[in-house]
Amino acid sequence: MAEAEGQQHPLGIYYKIWILLFVLSAFSYAVDYFDVQGALRWTLVIIFMFLKAGFIVAIFMHAVWERLALILTILGPPSVLLLLIAFMAVEGNYTEELRFDYMGHDRDAVALTPAELHGEEGGHGGEEAH
């Protein structure tokens, strides 16, 4: 039985990527530690998340050494789903704005609690003495 010939990658690249993942994780935790808020916070968190996921898929799952067709087969469907989610978010915001502008919905409206909705006193639900 012949020995299977395989592609051997240097271990150094795995160690370097492993250290890089720790550094990216430290940056991600630093965003929380320094209490960054708003859009900058989520932008940084998502950037660090995508970088870490990309390095994991590329190096540890060996995608960087595969054929382009296989890479597109693996990464294509999730990319299309993310694009469709983005389209739905944009359309949802557009629809919400239309409701505010043309249907008279109040932007400052607060949702009712179940107790307020059902007219219960005290707001304890079903804790009534019988």
Secondary structure, DSSP 8 states (H G I E B T S, - for coil): ----------HHHHHHHHHHHHHHHHHHHHHHHTT--THHHHHHHHHHHHHHHHHIIIIIT-GGGS-HHHHHHHHHHHHHHHHHHHHHHHHHHHHHHHHHHHS---TT-----HHHHHT-STT-SS----
